[in-house]
Amino acid sequence: SYENIKVTTPEDMGIAELFLKKRRKM
């Protein structure tokens, strides 16, 4: 959920980055 994205831990940042990259390709 979007609330979880607010949490900024190394793992979450990496996952968020991959998620954004996937959205860009689409």
CHARMM internal coordinates of N, CA and C (Angstrom, degrees):
IC EDIT
DIST 1 N 1 CA 1.4747
DIST 1 CA 1 C 1.5216
ANGL 1 N 1 CA 1 C 109.80
DIST 1 C 2 N 1.3167
ANGL 1 CA 1 C 2 N 116.38
DIHE 1 N 1 CA 1 C 2 N 163.12
DIST 2 N 2 CA 1.4692
ANGL 1 C 2 N 2 CA 120.44
DIHE 1 CA 1 C 2 N 2 CA -177.28
DIST 2 CA 2 C 1.5252
ANGL 2 N 2 CA 2 C 111.45
DIHE 1 C 2 N 2 CA 2 C -62.65
DIST 2 C 3 N 1.3274
ANGL 2 CA 2 C 3 N 117.58
DIHE 2 N 2 CA 2 C 3 N -32.81
DIST 3 N 3 CA 1.4694
ANGL 2 C 3 N 3 CA 120.21
DIHE 2 CA 2 C 3 N 3 CA 179.99
DIST 3 CA 3 C 1.5234
ANGL 3 N 3 CA 3 C 110.40
DIHE 2 C 3 N 3 CA 3 C -60.86
DIST 3 C 4 N 1.3229
ANGL 3 CA 3 C 4 N 116.79
DIHE 3 N 3 CA 3 C 4 N -37.36
DIST 4 N 4 CA 1.4639
ANGL 3 C 4 N 4 CA 120.29
DIHE 3 CA 3 C 4 N 4 CA -179.70
DIST 4 CA 4 C 1.5291
ANGL 4 N 4 CA 4 C 111.20
DIHE 3 C 4 N 4 CA 4 C -66.86
DIST 4 C 5 N 1.3338
ANGL 4 CA 4 C 5 N 116.71
DIHE 4 N 4 CA 4 C 5 N -30.96
DIST 5 N 5 CA 1.4672
ANGL 4 C 5 N 5 CA 120.04
DIHE 4 CA 4 C 5 N 5 CA -179.50
DIST 5 CA 5 C 1.5291
ANGL 5 N 5 CA 5 C 110.17
DIHE 4 C 5 N 5 CA 5 C -62.45
DIST 5 C 6 N 1.3396
ANGL 5 CA 5 C 6 N 117.10
DIHE 5 N 5 CA 5 C 6 N -28.19
DIST 6 N 6 CA 1.4686
ANGL 5 C 6 N 6 CA 120.29
DIHE 5 CA 5 C 6 N 6 CA -179.73
DIST 6 CA 6 C 1.5207
ANGL 6 N 6 CA 6 C 111.07
DIHE 5 C 6 N 6 CA 6 C -62.87
DIST 6 C 7 N 1.3274
ANGL 6 CA 6 C 7 N 117.03
DIHE 6 N 6 CA 6 C 7 N -27.06
DIST 7 N 7 CA 1.4662
ANGL 6 C 7 N 7 CA 120.26
DIHE 6 CA 6 C 7 N 7 CA 178.64
DIST 7 CA 7 C 1.5298
ANGL 7 N 7 CA 7 C 108.83
DIHE 6 C 7 N 7 CA 7 C -70.18
DIST 7 C 8 N 1.3265
ANGL 7 CA 7 C 8 N 116.58
DIHE 7 N 7 CA 7 C 8 N 128.28
DIST 8 N 8 CA 1.4688
ANGL 7 C 8 N 8 CA 119.23
DIHE 7 CA 7 C 8 N 8 CA -176.06
DIST 8 CA 8 C 1.5228
ANGL 8 N 8 CA 8 C 110.65
DIHE 7 C 8 N 8 CA 8 C -115.44
DIST 8 C 9 N 1.3300
ANGL 8 CA 8 C 9 N 115.60
DIHE 8 N 8 CA 8 C 9 N 87.23
DIST 9 N 9 CA 1.4632
ANGL 8 C 9 N 9 CA 121.00
DIHE 8 CA 8 C 9 N 9 CA 174.16
DIST 9 CA 9 C 1.5229
ANGL 9 N 9 CA 9 C 107.10
DIHE 8 C 9 N 9 CA 9 C -113.44
DIST 9 C 10 N 1.3229
ANGL 9 CA 9 C 10 N 118.69
DIHE 9 N 9 CA 9 C 10 N 154.55
DIST 10 N 10 CA 1.4717
ANGL 9 C 10 N 10 CA 121.44
DIHE 9 CA 9 C 10 N 10 CA -179.06
DIST 10 CA 10 C 1.5263
ANGL 10 N 10 CA 10 C 112.61
DIHE 9 C 10 N 10 CA 10 C -45.34
DIST 10 C 11 N 1.3253
ANGL 10 CA 10 C 11 N 117.05
DIHE 10 N 10 CA 10 C 11 N -46.61
DIST 11 N 11 CA 1.4727
ANGL 10 C 11 N 11 CA 119.92
DIHE 10 CA 10 C 11 N 11 CA -179.04
DIST 11 CA 11 C 1.5209
ANGL 11 N 11 CA 11 C 110.94
DIHE 10 C 11 N 11 CA 11 C -64.68
DIST 11 C 12 N 1.3340
ANGL 11 CA 11 C 12 N 116.71
DIHE 11 N 11 CA 11 C 12 N -45.95
DIST 12 N 12 CA 1.4685
ANGL 11 C 12 N 12 CA 119.81
DIHE 11 CA 11 C 12 N 12 CA -178.90
DIST 12 CA 12 C 1.5250
ANGL 12 N 12 CA 12 C 110.42
DIHE 11 C 12 N 12 CA 12 C -61.94
DIST 12 C 13 N 1.3291
ANGL 12 CA 12 C 13 N 116.75
DIHE 12 N 12 CA 12 C 13 N -39.08
DIST 13 N 13 CA 1.4652
ANGL 12 C 13 N 13 CA 119.59
DIHE 12 CA 12 C 13 N 13 CA 179.81
DIST 13 CA 13 C 1.5220
ANGL 13 N 13 CA 13 C 110.20
DIHE 12 C 13 N 13 CA 13 C -62.14
DIST 13 C 14 N 1.3290
ANGL 13 CA 13 C 14 N 116.68
DIHE 13 N 13 CA 13 C 14 N -42.50
DIST 14 N 14 CA 1.4646
ANGL 13 C 14 N 14 CA 120.42
DIHE 13 CA 13 C 14 N 14 CA 179.58
DIST 14 CA 14 C 1.5178
ANGL 14 N 14 CA 14 C 110.80
DIHE 13 C 14 N 14 CA 14 C -64.35
DIST 14 C 15 N 1.3224
ANGL 14 CA 14 C 15 N 116.51
DIHE 14 N 14 CA 14 C 15 N -44.04
DIST 15 N 15 CA 1.4696
ANGL 14 C 15 N 15 CA 120.77
DIHE 14 CA 14 C 15 N 15 CA 179.50
DIST 15 CA 15 C 1.5231
ANGL 15 N 15 CA 15 C 109.86
DIHE 14 C 15 N 15 CA 15 C -63.66
DIST 15 C 16 N 1.3181
ANGL 15 CA 15 C 16 N 116.55
DIHE 15 N 15 CA 15 C 16 N -42.33
DIST 16 N 16 CA 1.4681
ANGL 15 C 16 N 16 CA 120.66
DIHE 15 CA 15 C 16 N 16 CA -179.85
DIST 16 CA 16 C 1.5240
ANGL 16 N 16 CA 16 C 109.48
DIHE 15 C 16 N 16 CA 16 C -62.34
DIST 16 C 17 N 1.3304
ANGL 16 CA 16 C 17 N 116.79
DIHE 16 N 16 CA 16 C 17 N -40.60
DIST 17 N 17 CA 1.4635
ANGL 16 C 17 N 17 CA 120.11
DIHE 16 CA 16 C 17 N 17 CA -179.22
DIST 17 CA 17 C 1.5207
ANGL 17 N 17 CA 17 C 110.18
DIHE 16 C 17 N 17 CA 17 C -63.12
DIST 17 C 18 N 1.3390
ANGL 17 CA 17 C 18 N 116.75
DIHE 17 N 17 CA 17 C 18 N -46.05
DIST 18 N 18 CA 1.4652
ANGL 17 C 18 N 18 CA 120.17
DIHE 17 CA 17 C 18 N 18 CA 179.14
DIST 18 CA 18 C 1.5255
ANGL 18 N 18 CA 18 C 110.12
DIHE 17 C 18 N 18 CA 18 C -62.87
DIST 18 C 19 N 1.3323
ANGL 18 CA 18 C 19 N 116.41
DIHE 18 N 18 CA 18 C 19 N -38.75
DIST 19 N 19 CA 1.4593
ANGL 18 C 19 N 19 CA 120.90
DIHE 18 CA 18 C 19 N 19 CA -179.32
DIST 19 CA 19 C 1.5243
ANGL 19 N 19 CA 19 C 110.22
DIHE 18 C 19 N 19 CA 19 C -62.73
DIST 19 C 20 N 1.3427
ANGL 19 CA 19 C 20 N 116.19
DIHE 19 N 19 CA 19 C 20 N -43.57
DIST 20 N 20 CA 1.4663
ANGL 19 C 20 N 20 CA 120.25
DIHE 19 CA 19 C 20 N 20 CA -179.68
DIST 20 CA 20 C 1.5265
ANGL 20 N 20 CA 20 C 109.89
DIHE 19 C 20 N 20 CA 20 C -65.88
DIST 20 C 21 N 1.3224
ANGL 20 CA 20 C 21 N 116.88
DIHE 20 N 20 CA 20 C 21 N -39.03
DIST 21 N 21 CA 1.4667
ANGL 20 C 21 N 21 CA 119.72
DIHE 20 CA 20 C 21 N 21 CA 179.90
DIST 21 CA 21 C 1.5230
ANGL 21 N 21 CA 21 C 109.99
DIHE 20 C 21 N 21 CA 21 C -63.57
DIST 21 C 22 N 1.3314
ANGL 21 CA 21 C 22 N 116.84
DIHE 21 N 21 CA 21 C 22 N -40.43
DIST 22 N 22 CA 1.4694
ANGL 21 C 22 N 22 CA 119.90
DIHE 21 CA 21 C 22 N 22 CA 179.31
DIST 22 CA 22 C 1.5254
ANGL 22 N 22 CA 22 C 109.87
DIHE 21 C 22 N 22 CA 22 C -63.55
DIST 22 C 23 N 1.3324
ANGL 22 CA 22 C 23 N 116.71
DIHE 22 N 22 CA 22 C 23 N -41.59
DIST 23 N 23 CA 1.4715
ANGL 22 C 23 N 23 CA 120.14
DIHE 22 CA 22 C 23 N 23 CA -179.34
DIST 23 CA 23 C 1.5197
ANGL 23 N 23 CA 23 C 109.94
DIHE 22 C 23 N 23 CA 23 C -65.29
DIST 23 C 24 N 1.3271
ANGL 23 CA 23 C 24 N 117.60
DIHE 23 N 23 CA 23 C 24 N -36.43
DIST 24 N 24 CA 1.4686
ANGL 23 C 24 N 24 CA 120.21
DIHE 23 CA 23 C 24 N 24 CA -179.37
DIST 24 CA 24 C 1.5244
ANGL 24 N 24 CA 24 C 110.37
DIHE 23 C 24 N 24 CA 24 C -64.05
DIST 24 C 25 N 1.3323
ANGL 24 CA 24 C 25 N 116.89
DIHE 24 N 24 CA 24 C 25 N -40.56
DIST 25 N 25 CA 1.4660
ANGL 24 C 25 N 25 CA 120.26
DIHE 24 CA 24 C 25 N 25 CA 179.98
DIST 25 CA 25 C 1.5277
ANGL 25 N 25 CA 25 C 110.45
DIHE 24 C 25 N 25 CA 25 C -62.45
DIST 25 C 26 N 1.3120
ANGL 25 CA 25 C 26 N 117.07
DIHE 25 N 25 CA 25 C 26 N -35.30
DIST 26 N 26 CA 1.4591
ANGL 25 C 26 N 26 CA 120.57
DIHE 25 CA 25 C 26 N 26 CA -179.58
DIST 26 CA 26 C 1.5202
ANGL 26 N 26 CA 26 C 109.04
DIHE 25 C 26 N 26 CA 26 C -74.17
END
COOR INIT
IC SEED 1 N 1 CA 1 C
IC BUILD
